[in-house]
Amino acid sequence: MHRMKWQASKLVLSLLIGVVSFAGWLSSSAAAEAPTNPTAVFAEPLRDGSHDFDFLIGDWKAHVRRLPDRLNNSTAWDVYDGISNHHKLLDTNANFEQFEVTSPDKKLHIKAQTMRMYNPDTHQWNIYGLDLDKGELDAPVIGEFHGNRGEFYNHQTWKGRTILVRWMWLNISPKAARMEQSFSPDGGQHWEVNWICELSR
């Protein structure tokens, strides 16, 4: 499988390290104004989860289904295939992902990066998405694992309204894992899955 060059990610990491603290501050400010606390779905975490994402380290094949028309009762999914590569950062529990997938007809292409950082004080992960094409660093989704399932939340604005976003990791094994993104327009009462990524190796 084609390996994305690690050298290229060093420039990305320099950018991330320089802005992640500021982005975290913005996220905290926004969270303070949010109507609910999305991470309150779980009880106060007590365990050390600093190695929760160790299973991801290395190279994977990625099969993606994406729902482009969201919160509109759509059933038309786009399909992509590609690669997802994960590396630990500077001998820490933080890790960095490079992700690239393309539709079968080569007309649709997604290239993204993700940085995951563990907070030992809260025992939770802060997961940042980076869009190099747009030059944007997303506010983090925040959460933790309970057993073999991880859930991570934040609030975002989607088409003029505040929604709750959930990233979920499940079906984890040495050779496979599944990541889902869902949106909720009503504070978590109802969810619509709009992104499914199946990893295999």
N, CA and C atoms as an extended XYZ file, in Angstrom:
603
Properties=species:S:1:pos:R:3:atomname:S:1:resname:S:1:resid:I:1 pbc="F F F"
N         0.846       -1.191        0.000 N   MET     1
C         0.000        0.000        0.000 CA  MET     1
C         0.881        1.240        0.000 C   MET     1
N         0.442        2.202       -0.760 N   HIS     2
C         1.194        3.452       -0.878 CA  HIS     2
C         1.276        4.149        0.459 C   HIS     2
N         2.475        4.531        0.897 N   ARG     3
C         2.674        5.216        2.173 CA  ARG     3
C         2.849        6.709        1.919 C   ARG     3
N         2.063        7.516        2.603 N   MET     4
C         2.210        8.966        2.484 CA  MET     4
C         3.484        9.385        3.184 C   MET     4
N         4.151       10.360        2.645 N   LYS     5
C         5.465       10.744        3.148 CA  LYS     5
C         5.357       11.457        4.483 C   LYS     5
N         6.081       10.934        5.486 N   TRP     6
C         6.068       11.532        6.818 CA  TRP     6
C         6.708       12.897        6.826 C   TRP     6
N         7.663       13.105        5.932 N   GLN     7
C         8.336       14.401        5.908 CA  GLN     7
C         7.342       15.529        5.685 C   GLN     7
N         6.337       15.281        4.852 N   ALA     8
C         5.360       16.334        4.554 CA  ALA     8
C         4.557       16.707        5.788 C   ALA     8
N         4.368       15.746        6.677 N   SER     9
C         3.562       16.036        7.857 CA  SER     9
C         4.298       16.874        8.880 C   SER     9
N         5.631       16.962        8.815 N   LYS    10
C         6.357       17.767        9.785 CA  LYS    10
C         5.938       19.229        9.708 C   LYS    10
N         5.714       19.713        8.485 N   LEU    11
C         5.254       21.086        8.318 CA  LEU    11
C         3.871       21.264        8.931 C   LEU    11
N         3.014       20.244        8.748 N   VAL    12
C         1.680       20.283        9.318 CA  VAL    12
C         1.748       20.322       10.834 C   VAL    12
N         2.650       19.512       11.415 N   LEU    13
C         2.763       19.455       12.863 CA  LEU    13
C         3.226       20.778       13.437 C   LEU    13
N         4.131       21.450       12.734 N   SER    14
C         4.580       22.758       13.204 CA  SER    14
C         3.412       23.723       13.277 C   SER    14
N         2.551       23.678       12.256 N   LEU    15
C         1.360       24.526       12.246 CA  LEU    15
C         0.430       24.173       13.396 C   LEU    15
N         0.202       22.873       13.592 N   LEU    16
C        -0.715       22.438       14.630 CA  LEU    16
C        -0.246       22.838       16.012 C   LEU    16
N         1.024       22.602       16.305 N   ILE    17
C         1.550       22.913       17.624 CA  ILE    17
C         1.430       24.404       17.907 C   ILE    17
N         1.567       25.228       16.863 N   GLY    18
C         1.504       26.672       17.053 CA  GLY    18
C         0.114       27.196       17.309 C   GLY    18
N        -0.919       26.472       16.825 N   VAL    19
C        -2.270       27.021       16.926 CA  VAL    19
C        -3.204       26.217       17.806 C   VAL    19
N        -2.807       25.010       18.220 N   VAL    20
C        -3.743       24.143       18.919 CA  VAL    20
C        -4.162       24.730       20.260 C   VAL    20
N        -3.266       25.437       20.955 N   SER    21
C        -3.641       26.041       22.235 CA  SER    21
C        -4.682       27.130       22.039 C   SER    21
N        -4.487       27.952       21.004 N   PHE    22
C        -5.455       29.005       20.719 CA  PHE    22
C        -6.796       28.410       20.331 C   PHE    22
N        -6.769       27.347       19.511 N   ALA    23
C        -8.015       26.705       19.105 CA  ALA    23
C        -8.726       26.103       20.304 C   ALA    23
N        -7.946       25.545       21.233 N   GLY    24
C        -8.558       24.993       22.436 CA  GLY    24
C        -9.241       26.058       23.264 C   GLY    24
N        -8.613       27.252       23.342 N   TRP    25
C        -9.228       28.355       24.078 CA  TRP    25
C       -10.540       28.768       23.446 C   TRP    25
N       -10.551       28.859       22.113 N   LEU    26
C       -11.778       29.213       21.415 CA  LEU    26
C       -12.853       28.177       21.669 C   LEU    26
N       -12.441       26.900       21.633 N   SER    27
C       -13.404       25.827       21.864 CA  SER    27
C       -13.989       25.909       23.256 C   SER    27
N       -13.146       26.215       24.264 N   SER    28
C       -13.630       26.322       25.636 CA  SER    28
C       -14.624       27.464       25.778 C   SER    28
N       -14.341       28.586       25.098 N   SER    29
C       -15.251       29.723       25.154 CA  SER    29
C       -16.594       29.379       24.540 C   SER    29
N       -16.534       28.682       23.393 N   ALA    30
C       -17.776       28.301       22.726 CA  ALA    30
C       -18.555       27.304       23.567 C   ALA    30
N       -17.833       26.370       24.199 N   ALA    31
C       -18.503       25.356       25.010 CA  ALA    31
C       -19.231       25.980       26.185 C   ALA    31
N       -18.658       27.068       26.722 N   ALA    32
C       -19.281       27.713       27.875 CA  ALA    32
C       -20.638       28.291       27.518 C   ALA    32
N       -20.826       28.624       26.233 N   GLU    33
C       -22.077       29.203       25.796 CA  GLU    33
C       -23.048       28.155       25.285 C   GLU    33
N       -22.595       26.905       25.165 N   ALA    34
C       -23.433       25.856       24.604 CA  ALA    34
C       -24.570       25.522       25.569 C   ALA    34
N       -25.732       25.126       25.044 N   PRO    35
C       -26.876       24.862       25.906 CA  PRO    35
C       -26.731       23.614       26.751 C   PRO    35
N       -25.896       22.659       26.326 N   THR    36
C       -25.695       21.418       27.067 CA  THR    36
C       -24.232       21.062       27.041 C   THR    36
N       -23.848       20.134       27.913 N   ASN    37
C       -22.476       19.625       27.952 CA  ASN    37
C       -22.447       18.270       27.277 C   ASN    37
N       -21.954       18.166       26.045 N   PRO    38
C       -22.038       16.900       25.315 CA  PRO    38
C       -21.287       15.779       25.986 C   PRO    38
N       -20.172       16.049       26.657 N   THR    39
C       -19.401       14.971       27.265 CA  THR    39
C       -20.044       14.467       28.547 C   THR    39
N       -21.123       15.101       29.002 N   ALA    40
C       -21.808       14.629       30.199 CA  ALA    40
C       -22.567       13.334       29.948 C   ALA    40
N       -22.561       12.844       28.684 N   VAL    41
C       -23.161       11.552       28.386 CA  VAL    41
C       -22.505       10.479       29.242 C   VAL    41
N       -21.201       10.631       29.502 N   PHE    42
C       -20.471        9.694       30.334 CA  PHE    42
C       -20.312       10.250       31.747 C   PHE    42
N       -20.183        9.350       32.721 N   ALA    43
C       -19.819        9.769       34.070 CA  ALA    43
C       -18.381       10.255       34.069 C   ALA    43
N       -17.980       10.934       35.134 N   GLU    44
C       -16.625       11.461       35.241 CA  GLU    44
C       -15.614       10.343       35.027 C   GLU    44
N       -14.752       10.441       34.007 N   PRO    45
C       -13.803        9.362       33.734 CA  PRO    45
C       -12.713        9.311       34.798 C   PRO    45
N       -12.369        8.091       35.227 N   LEU    46
C       -11.367        7.900       36.257 CA  LEU    46
C       -10.145        7.149       35.746 C   LEU    46
N       -10.273        6.402       34.690 N   ARG    47
C        -9.206        5.539       34.213 CA  ARG    47
C        -8.182        6.315       33.399 C   ARG    47
N        -6.990        5.742       33.280 N   ASP    48
C        -5.954        6.300       32.415 CA  ASP    48
C        -6.205        5.811       30.998 C   ASP    48
N        -6.618        6.726       30.132 N   GLY    49
C        -6.917        6.344       28.753 CA  GLY    49
C        -5.855        6.775       27.762 C   GLY    49
N        -4.647        7.024       28.249 N   SER    50
C        -3.609        7.605       27.394 CA  SER    50
C        -3.156        6.681       26.273 C   SER    50
N        -3.481        5.393       26.374 N   HIS    51
C        -3.085        4.450       25.321 CA  HIS    51
C        -4.283        3.968       24.502 C   HIS    51
N        -5.412        4.636       24.638 N   ASP    52
C        -6.625        4.177       23.966 CA  ASP    52
C        -6.494        4.107       22.453 C   ASP    52
N        -5.708        5.009       21.865 N   PHE    53
C        -5.591        5.041       20.407 CA  PHE    53
C        -4.341        4.330       19.892 C   PHE    53
N        -3.662        3.583       20.753 N   ASP    54
C        -2.481        2.854       20.284 CA  ASP    54
C        -2.830        1.864       19.178 C   ASP    54
N        -4.057        1.360       19.184 N   PHE    55
C        -4.459        0.391       18.166 CA  PHE    55
C        -4.395        0.971       16.757 C   PHE    55
N        -4.446        2.302       16.640 N   LEU    56
C        -4.472        2.935       15.319 CA  LEU    56
C        -3.094        3.098       14.695 C   LEU    56
N        -2.043        3.035       15.491 N   ILE    57
C        -0.715        3.345       14.977 CA  ILE    57
C        -0.350        2.399       13.839 C   ILE    57
N         0.091        2.983       12.732 N   GLY    58
C         0.453        2.202       11.554 CA  GLY    58
C        -0.374        2.598       10.344 C   GLY    58
N        -0.392        1.717        9.361 N   ASP    59
C        -1.018        1.994        8.068 CA  ASP    59
C        -2.283        1.154        7.895 C   ASP    59
N        -3.301        1.778        7.328 N   TRP    60
C        -4.594        1.124        7.132 CA  TRP    60
C        -5.130        1.405        5.724 C   TRP    60
N        -5.967        0.499        5.254 N   LYS    61
C        -6.823        0.780        4.110 CA  LYS    61
C        -8.114        1.387        4.645 C   LYS    61
N        -8.648        2.363        3.922 N   ALA    62
C        -9.858        3.057        4.373 CA  ALA    62
C       -10.964        2.935        3.325 C   ALA    62
N       -12.136        2.499        3.761 N   HIS    63
C       -13.334        2.491        2.920 CA  HIS    63
C       -14.357        3.406        3.580 C   HIS    63
N       -14.799        4.428        2.853 N   VAL    64
C       -15.630        5.486        3.435 CA  VAL    64
C       -16.971        5.572        2.716 C   VAL    64
N       -18.019        5.763        3.508 N   ARG    65
C       -19.320        6.176        2.983 CA  ARG    65
C       -19.656        7.527        3.606 C   ARG    65
N       -20.016        8.480        2.773 N   ARG    66
C       -20.258        9.852        3.227 CA  ARG    66
C       -21.621       10.324        2.741 C   ARG    66
N       -22.404       10.902        3.657 N   LEU    67
C       -23.712       11.460        3.323 CA  LEU    67
C       -23.558       12.966        3.141 C   LEU    67
N       -23.544       13.465        1.896 N   PRO    68
C       -23.289       14.898        1.688 CA  PRO    68
C       -24.466       15.800        2.063 C   PRO    68
N       -25.694       15.327        1.880 N   ASP    69
C       -26.886       16.124        2.188 CA  ASP    69
C       -27.373       15.731        3.577 C   ASP    69
N       -26.981       16.516        4.571 N   ARG    70
C       -27.164       16.098        5.959 CA  ARG    70
C       -28.379       16.743        6.618 C   ARG    70
N       -28.970       15.996        7.556 N   LEU    71
C       -30.159       16.436        8.295 CA  LEU    71
C       -31.286       16.842        7.352 C   LEU    71
N       -31.416       16.076        6.280 N   ASN    72
C       -32.444       16.362        5.279 CA  ASN    72
C       -33.103       15.074        4.789 C   ASN    72
N       -33.012       14.015        5.604 N   ASN    73
C       -33.609       12.714        5.285 CA  ASN    73
C       -33.078       12.121        3.987 C   ASN    73
N       -31.847       12.440        3.644 N   SER    74
C       -31.252       11.913        2.415 CA  SER    74
C       -30.763       10.482        2.626 C   SER    74
N       -30.786        9.702        1.548 N   THR    75
C       -30.236        8.340        1.571 CA  THR    75
C       -29.193        8.151        0.467 C   THR    75
N       -28.720        9.246       -0.121 N   ALA    76
C       -27.748        9.181       -1.222 CA  ALA    76
C       -26.334        9.326       -0.660 C   ALA    76
N       -25.605        8.223       -0.613 N   TRP    77
C       -24.261        8.193       -0.043 CA  TRP    77
C       -23.199        8.193       -1.134 C   TRP    77
N       -22.096        8.897       -0.882 N   ASP    78
C       -20.904        8.808       -1.725 CA  ASP    78
C       -19.955        7.777       -1.120 C   ASP    78
N       -19.209        7.092       -1.987 N   VAL    79
C       -18.297        6.033       -1.547 CA  VAL    79
C       -16.878        6.386       -1.962 C   VAL    79
N       -15.922        6.116       -1.073 N   TYR    80
C       -14.512        6.419       -1.314 CA  TYR    80
C       -13.655        5.251       -0.819 C   TYR    80
N       -12.452        5.149       -1.394 N   ASP    81
C       -11.453        4.206       -0.901 CA  ASP    81
C       -10.094        4.880       -0.905 C   ASP    81
N        -9.248        4.479        0.034 N   GLY    82
C        -7.913        5.072        0.093 CA  GLY    82
C        -7.124        4.558        1.269 C   GLY    82
N        -6.368        5.449        1.911 N   ILE    83
C        -5.454        5.058        2.979 CA  ILE    83
C        -5.590        5.982        4.188 C   ILE    83
N        -5.206        5.444        5.330 N   SER    84
C        -5.177        6.206        6.578 CA  SER    84
C        -3.938        5.769        7.351 C   SER    84
N        -3.024        6.715        7.583 N   ASN    85
C        -1.753        6.412        8.247 CA  ASN    85
C        -1.648        7.186        9.556 C   ASN    85
N        -1.162        6.525       10.614 N   HIS    86
C        -1.127        7.109       11.956 CA  HIS    86
C         0.264        6.956       12.559 C   HIS    86
N         0.745        8.048       13.181 N   HIS    87
C         2.071        8.054       13.801 CA  HIS    87
C         1.981        8.707       15.170 C   HIS    87
N         2.746        8.191       16.135 N   LYS    88
C         2.869        8.875       17.425 CA  LYS    88
C         3.765       10.094       17.268 C   LYS    88
N         3.559       11.083       18.146 N   LEU    89
C         4.292       12.337       18.056 CA  LEU    89
C         5.307       12.468       19.184 C   LEU    89
N         6.572       12.612       18.818 N   LEU    90
C         7.634       12.971       19.760 CA  LEU    90
C         7.629       12.091       21.007 C   LEU    90
N         7.435       10.795       20.818 N   ASP    91
C         7.474        9.829       21.915 CA  ASP    91
C         6.455       10.163       23.008 C   ASP    91
N         5.267       10.616       22.585 N   THR    92
C         4.183       10.908       23.526 CA  THR    92
C         2.977       10.049       23.166 C   THR    92
N         1.875       10.242       23.882 N   ASN    93
C         0.648        9.527       23.561 CA  ASN    93
C        -0.188       10.249       22.509 C   ASN    93
N         0.222       11.451       22.117 N   ALA    94
C        -0.451       12.142       21.017 CA  ALA    94
C        -0.143       11.422       19.708 C   ALA    94
N        -1.060       11.503       18.773 N   ASN    95
C        -0.817       10.883       17.471 CA  ASN    95
C        -1.401       11.735       16.357 C   ASN    95
N        -0.869       11.507       15.169 N   PHE    96
C        -1.218       12.315       13.997 CA  PHE    96
C        -1.615       11.399       12.854 C   PHE    96
N        -2.718       11.721       12.198 N   GLU    97
C        -3.235       10.908       11.094 CA  GLU    97
C        -3.177       11.687        9.787 C   GLU    97
N        -2.755       10.986        8.740 N   GLN    98
C        -2.878       11.492        7.372 CA  GLN    98
C        -3.850       10.571        6.632 C   GLN    98
N        -4.836       11.191        5.989 N   PHE    99
C        -5.974       10.457        5.447 CA  PHE    99
C        -6.240       10.940        4.028 C   PHE    99
N        -6.393        9.994        3.105 N   GLU   100
C        -6.663       10.371        1.716 CA  GLU   100
C        -7.497        9.284        1.049 C   GLU   100
N        -8.662        9.676        0.525 N   VAL   101
C        -9.555        8.733       -0.146 CA  VAL   101
C       -10.108        9.372       -1.419 C   VAL   101
N       -10.499        8.511       -2.364 N   THR   102
C       -11.002        8.964       -3.663 CA  THR   102
C       -12.193        8.105       -4.062 C   THR   102
N       -13.158        8.705       -4.752 N   SER   103
C       -14.315        7.958       -5.243 CA  SER   103
C       -13.896        7.055       -6.400 C   SER   103
N       -14.668        5.996       -6.692 N   PRO   104
C       -14.300        5.079       -7.776 CA  PRO   104
C       -14.119        5.761       -9.127 C   PRO   104
N       -14.888        6.814       -9.406 N   ASP   105
C       -14.759        7.510      -10.688 CA  ASP   105
C       -13.690        8.607      -10.662 C   ASP   105
N       -12.987        8.733       -9.526 N   LYS   106
C       -11.892        9.701       -9.347 CA  LYS   106
C       -12.360       11.162       -9.331 C   LYS   106
N       -13.670       11.391       -9.307 N   LYS   107
C       -14.164       12.766       -9.336 CA  LYS   107
C       -14.224       13.405       -7.945 C   LYS   107
N       -14.334       12.586       -6.922 N   LEU   108
C       -14.418       13.085       -5.552 CA  LEU   108
C       -13.164       12.677       -4.791 C   LEU   108
N       -12.617       13.610       -4.034 N   HIS   109
C       -11.340       13.364       -3.349 CA  HIS   109
C       -11.369       14.058       -1.987 C   HIS   109
N       -10.950       13.345       -0.963 N   ILE   110
C       -10.873       13.913        0.386 CA  ILE   110
C        -9.463       13.711        0.921 C   ILE   110
N        -8.851       14.796        1.356 N   LYS   111
C        -7.517       14.742        1.966 CA  LYS   111
C        -7.598       15.492        3.286 C   LYS   111
N        -7.301       14.811        4.380 N   ALA   112
C        -7.476       15.422        5.698 CA  ALA   112
C        -6.399       14.933        6.654 C   ALA   112
N        -6.247       15.676        7.742 N   GLN   113
C        -5.304       15.326        8.792 CA  GLN   113
C        -6.027       15.448       10.136 C   GLN   113
N        -5.617       14.613       11.077 N   THR   114
C        -6.218       14.626       12.407 CA  THR   114
C        -5.120       14.542       13.455 C   THR   114
N        -5.263       15.330       14.509 N   MET   115
C        -4.338       15.268       15.636 CA  MET   115
C        -5.124       14.937       16.900 C   MET   115
N        -4.662       13.905       17.626 N   ARG   116
C        -5.325       13.467       18.861 CA  ARG   116
C        -4.386       13.707       20.034 C   ARG   116
N        -4.869       14.421       21.043 N   MET   117
C        -4.048       14.760       22.209 CA  MET   117
C        -4.785       14.360       23.480 C   MET   117
N        -4.075       13.668       24.384 N   TYR   118
C        -4.678       13.191       25.630 CA  TYR   118
C        -4.411       14.171       26.759 C   TYR   118
N        -5.466       14.502       27.508 N   ASN   119
C        -5.353       15.396       28.662 CA  ASN   119
C        -5.334       14.554       29.937 C   ASN   119
N        -4.191       14.442       30.616 N   PRO   120
C        -4.116       13.587       31.808 CA  PRO   120
C        -4.912       14.124       32.989 C   PRO   120
N        -5.257       15.393       32.984 N   ASP   121
C        -6.039       15.962       34.082 CA  ASP   121
C        -7.516       15.581       33.986 C   ASP   121
N        -8.048       15.612       32.771 N   THR   122
C        -9.460       15.275       32.581 CA  THR   122
C        -9.660       13.824       32.175 C   THR   122
N        -8.573       13.130       31.813 N   HIS   123
C        -8.625       11.750       31.313 CA  HIS   123
C        -9.445       11.671       30.025 C   HIS   123
N        -9.389       12.722       29.230 N   GLN   124
C       -10.141       12.755       27.981 CA  GLN   124
C        -9.222       13.111       26.814 C   GLN   124
N        -9.699       12.769       25.619 N   TRP   125
C        -8.989       13.086       24.383 CA  TRP   125
C        -9.585       14.324       23.737 C   TRP   125
N        -8.705       15.158       23.188 N   ASN   126
C        -9.093       16.280       22.334 CA  ASN   126
C        -8.645       15.939       20.919 C   ASN   126
N        -9.587       15.866       20.002 N   ILE   127
C        -9.293       15.432       18.638 CA  ILE   127
C        -9.562       16.593       17.686 C   ILE   127
N        -8.510       17.021       16.989 N   TYR   128
C        -8.567       18.175       16.098 CA  TYR   128
C        -8.501       17.716       14.641 C   TYR   128
N        -9.416       18.200       13.823 N   GLY   129
C        -9.351       17.981       12.388 CA  GLY   129
C        -8.709       19.178       11.710 C   GLY   129
N        -7.842       18.914       10.741 N   LEU   130
C        -7.146       19.975       10.016 CA  LEU   130
C        -7.434       19.848        8.533 C   LEU   130
N        -7.901       20.930        7.935 N   ASP   131
C        -8.152       20.988        6.499 CA  ASP   131
C        -7.070       21.844        5.870 C   ASP   131
N        -6.079       21.192        5.247 N   LEU   132
C        -4.970       21.938        4.654 CA  LEU   132
C        -5.414       22.754        3.451 C   LEU   132
N        -6.379       22.231        2.695 N   ASP   133
C        -6.837       22.952        1.510 CA  ASP   133
C        -7.489       24.283        1.891 C   ASP   133
N        -8.250       24.292        2.989 N   LYS   134
C        -8.920       25.513        3.439 CA  LYS   134
C        -8.085       26.301        4.437 C   LYS   134
N        -7.028       25.677        4.970 N   GLY   135
C        -6.225       26.346        5.984 CA  GLY   135
C        -6.976       26.535        7.284 C   GLY   135
N        -7.785       25.534        7.673 N   GLU   136
C        -8.625       25.648        8.859 CA  GLU   136
C        -8.330       24.528        9.847 C   GLU   136
N        -8.352       24.872       11.133 N   LEU   137
C        -8.241       23.904       12.215 CA  LEU   137
C        -9.575       23.869       12.950 C   LEU   137
N       -10.233       22.715       12.938 N   ASP   138
C       -11.546       22.604       13.562 CA  ASP   138
C       -11.437       22.622       15.083 C   ASP   138
N       -12.494       23.080       15.729 N   ALA   139
C       -12.590       22.933       17.182 CA  ALA   139
C       -12.602       21.448       17.519 C   ALA   139
N       -12.009       21.049       18.653 N   PRO   140
C       -11.879       19.618       18.925 CA  PRO   140
C       -13.191       18.966       19.338 C   PRO   140
N       -13.315       17.682       18.987 N   VAL   141
C       -14.300       16.836       19.645 CA  VAL   141
C       -13.611       16.258       20.875 C   VAL   141
N       -14.347       16.165       21.987 N   ILE   142
C       -13.748       15.804       23.272 CA  ILE   142
C       -14.511       14.631       23.871 C   ILE   142
N       -13.766       13.646       24.380 N   GLY   143
C       -14.424       12.508       25.005 CA  GLY   143
C       -13.437       11.441       25.421 C   GLY   143
N       -13.946       10.226       25.604 N   GLU   144
C       -13.116        9.140       26.100 CA  GLU   144
C       -13.703        7.791       25.696 C   GLU   144
N       -12.929        6.751       25.963 N   PHE   145
C       -13.368        5.386       25.715 CA  PHE   145
C       -13.990        4.804       26.976 C   PHE   145
N       -15.030        3.999       26.758 N   HIS   146
C       -15.578        3.140       27.800 CA  HIS   146
C       -15.625        1.740       27.209 C   HIS   146
N       -14.733        0.889       27.706 N   GLY   147
C       -14.601       -0.423       27.104 CA  GLY   147
C       -13.990       -0.299       25.721 C   GLY   147
N       -14.609       -0.949       24.751 N   ASN   148
C       -14.085       -0.973       23.387 CA  ASN   148
C       -14.780        0.047       22.487 C   ASN   148
N       -15.340        1.073       23.094 N   ARG   149
C       -16.088        2.078       22.327 CA  ARG   149
C       -15.725        3.476       22.828 C   ARG   149
N       -15.372        4.343       21.892 N   GLY   150
C       -15.037        5.719       22.240 CA  GLY   150
C       -16.048        6.685       21.654 C   GLY   150
N       -16.441        7.694       22.435 N   GLU   151
C       -17.371        8.716       21.962 CA  GLU   151
C       -16.808       10.094       22.277 C   GLU   151
N       -16.927       10.989       21.286 N   PHE   152
C       -16.299       12.311       21.357 CA  PHE   152
C       -17.282       13.322       20.779 C   PHE   152
N       -17.433       14.470       21.459 N   TYR   153
C       -18.509       15.405       21.134 CA  TYR   153
C       -18.013       16.846       21.025 C   TYR   153
N       -18.734       17.634       20.244 N   ASN   154
C       -18.663       19.089       20.332 CA  ASN   154
C       -19.919       19.696       19.717 C   ASN   154
N       -20.028       21.014       19.822 N   HIS   155
C       -21.108       21.745       19.169 CA  HIS   155
C       -20.549       22.463       17.948 C   HIS   155
N       -21.296       22.425       16.865 N   GLN   156
C       -20.928       23.132       15.646 CA  GLN   156
C       -22.157       23.849       15.096 C   GLN   156
N       -21.895       24.733       14.151 N   THR   157
C       -22.983       25.392       13.437 CA  THR   157
C       -23.123       24.749       12.066 C   THR   157
N       -24.321       24.292       11.753 N   TRP   158
C       -24.583       23.653       10.474 CA  TRP   158
C       -25.775       24.342        9.823 C   TRP   158
N       -25.504       25.026        8.709 N   LYS   159
C       -26.553       25.724        7.964 CA  LYS   159
C       -27.379       26.643        8.872 C   LYS   159
N       -26.656       27.392        9.707 N   GLY   160
C       -27.291       28.414       10.513 CA  GLY   160
C       -27.861       27.966       11.843 C   GLY   160
N       -27.727       26.696       12.195 N   ARG   161
C       -28.254       26.239       13.480 CA  ARG   161
C       -27.192       25.452       14.242 C   ARG   161
N       -27.292       25.500       15.549 N   THR   162
C       -26.335       24.793       16.395 CA  THR   162
C       -26.716       23.321       16.474 C   THR   162
N       -25.739       22.457       16.220 N   ILE   163
C       -25.970       21.019       16.279 CA  ILE   163
C       -24.940       20.386       17.208 C   ILE   163
N       -25.253       19.186       17.660 N   LEU   164
C       -24.321       18.387       18.440 CA  LEU   164
C       -23.671       17.373       17.505 C   LEU   164
N       -22.342       17.291       17.555 N   VAL   165
C       -21.578       16.389       16.693 CA  VAL   165
C       -20.983       15.279       17.548 C   VAL   165
N       -21.053       14.063       17.051 N   ARG   166
C       -20.477       12.919       17.758 CA  ARG   166
C       -19.571       12.124       16.818 C   ARG   166
N       -18.337       11.877       17.265 N   TRP   167
C       -17.447       10.924       16.608 CA  TRP   167
C       -17.416        9.673       17.470 C   TRP   167
N       -17.538        8.523       16.855 N   MET   168
C       -17.583        7.281       17.611 CA  MET   168
C       -16.645        6.248       16.989 C   MET   168
N       -15.818        5.617       17.837 N   TRP   169
C       -14.956        4.509       17.423 CA  TRP   169
C       -15.518        3.219       18.018 C   TRP   169
N       -15.625        2.175       17.181 N   LEU   170
C       -16.177        0.907       17.622 CA  LEU   170
C       -15.680       -0.214       16.710 C   LEU   170
N       -16.086       -1.445       17.020 N   ASN   171
C       -15.684       -2.636       16.251 CA  ASN   171
C       -14.167       -2.708       16.100 C   ASN   171
N       -13.455       -2.489       17.192 N   ILE   172
C       -11.996       -2.389       17.149 CA  ILE   172
C       -11.357       -3.756       17.339 C   ILE   172
N       -10.416       -4.089       16.459 N   SER   173
C        -9.621       -5.306       16.562 CA  SER   173
C        -8.246       -5.010       15.976 C   SER   173
N        -7.281       -5.939       16.084 N   PRO   174
C        -5.959       -5.681       15.495 CA  PRO   174
C        -5.993       -5.455       13.983 C   PRO   174
N        -7.046       -5.930       13.317 N   LYS   175
C        -7.093       -5.855       11.858 CA  LYS   175
C        -8.206       -4.964       11.323 C   LYS   175
N        -9.005       -4.381       12.196 N   ALA   176
C       -10.144       -3.593       11.710 CA  ALA   176
C       -10.598       -2.601       12.779 C   ALA   176
N       -11.258       -1.538       12.316 N   ALA   177
C       -11.874       -0.552       13.209 CA  ALA   177
C       -12.887        0.246       12.398 C   ALA   177
N       -13.841        0.830       13.094 N   ARG   178
C       -14.893        1.606       12.442 CA  ARG   178
C       -15.033        2.952       13.147 C   ARG   178
N       -15.115        4.012       12.345 N   MET   179
C       -15.340        5.348       12.889 CA  MET   179
C       -16.594        5.937       12.238 C   MET   179
N       -17.488        6.485       13.061 N   GLU   180
C       -18.710        7.103       12.566 CA  GLU   180
C       -18.807        8.541       13.049 C   GLU   180
N       -19.315        9.406       12.188 N   GLN   181
C       -19.685       10.762       12.590 CA  GLN   181
C       -21.191       10.901       12.471 C   GLN   181
N       -21.807       11.508       13.493 N   SER   182
C       -23.251       11.726       13.491 CA  SER   182
C       -23.557       13.157       13.894 C   SER   182
N       -24.681       13.675       13.385 N   PHE   183
C       -25.187       14.986       13.767 CA  PHE   183
C       -26.512       14.809       14.508 C   PHE   183
N       -26.716       15.667       15.518 N   SER   184
C       -28.004       15.719       16.212 CA  SER   184
C       -28.488       17.161       16.241 C   SER   184
N       -29.698       17.421       15.723 N   PRO   185
C       -30.230       18.790       15.747 CA  PRO   185
C       -30.988       19.118       17.027 C   PRO   185
N       -31.139       18.124       17.928 N   ASP   186
C       -31.987       18.321       19.110 CA  ASP   186
C       -31.273       17.953       20.410 C   ASP   186
N       -29.972       18.238       20.469 N   GLY   187
C       -29.241       18.041       21.715 CA  GLY   187
C       -28.961       16.607       22.083 C   GLY   187
N       -28.987       15.701       21.106 N   GLY   188
C       -28.647       14.305       21.363 CA  GLY   188
C       -29.825       13.365       21.480 C   GLY   188
N       -31.040       13.856       21.277 N   GLN   189
C       -32.204       12.968       21.337 CA  GLN   189
C       -32.277       12.077       20.097 C   GLN   189
N       -31.946       12.630       18.948 N   HIS   190
C       -31.955       11.869       17.697 CA  HIS   190
C       -30.645       12.129       16.954 C   HIS   190
N       -30.132       11.074       16.315 N   TRP   191
C       -28.855       11.173       15.609 CA  TRP   191
C       -29.002       10.708       14.168 C   TRP   191
N       -28.272       11.374       13.279 N   GLU   192
C       -28.160       10.933       11.893 CA  GLU   192
C       -26.684       10.678       11.589 C   GLU   192
N       -26.353        9.451       11.222 N   VAL   193
C       -24.983        9.118       10.828 CA  VAL   193
C       -24.731        9.670        9.432 C   VAL   193
N       -23.612       10.396        9.245 N   ASN   194
C       -23.312       10.956        7.921 CA  ASN   194
C       -21.917       10.600        7.421 C   ASN   194
N       -21.174        9.845        8.204 N   TRP   195
C       -19.817        9.448        7.800 CA  TRP   195
C       -19.505        8.102        8.443 C   TRP   195
N       -19.123        7.128        7.631 N   ILE   196
C       -18.716        5.817        8.122 CA  ILE   196
C       -17.387        5.472        7.470 C   ILE   196
N       -16.369        5.270        8.287 N   CYS   197
C       -15.047        4.898        7.783 CA  CYS   197
C       -14.687        3.528        8.338 C   CYS   197
N       -14.515        2.559        7.451 N   GLU   198
C       -14.104        1.208        7.829 CA  GLU   198
C       -12.619        1.060        7.530 C   GLU   198
N       -11.821        0.818        8.575 N   LEU   199
C       -10.387        0.616        8.420 CA  LEU   199
C       -10.063       -0.869        8.458 C   LEU   199
N        -9.092       -1.283        7.644 N   SER   200
C        -8.666       -2.686        7.632 CA  SER   200
C        -7.190       -2.760        7.274 C   SER   200
N        -6.536       -3.873        7.713 N   ARG   201
C        -5.139       -4.111        7.336 CA  ARG   201
C        -4.802       -5.583        7.492 C   ARG   201
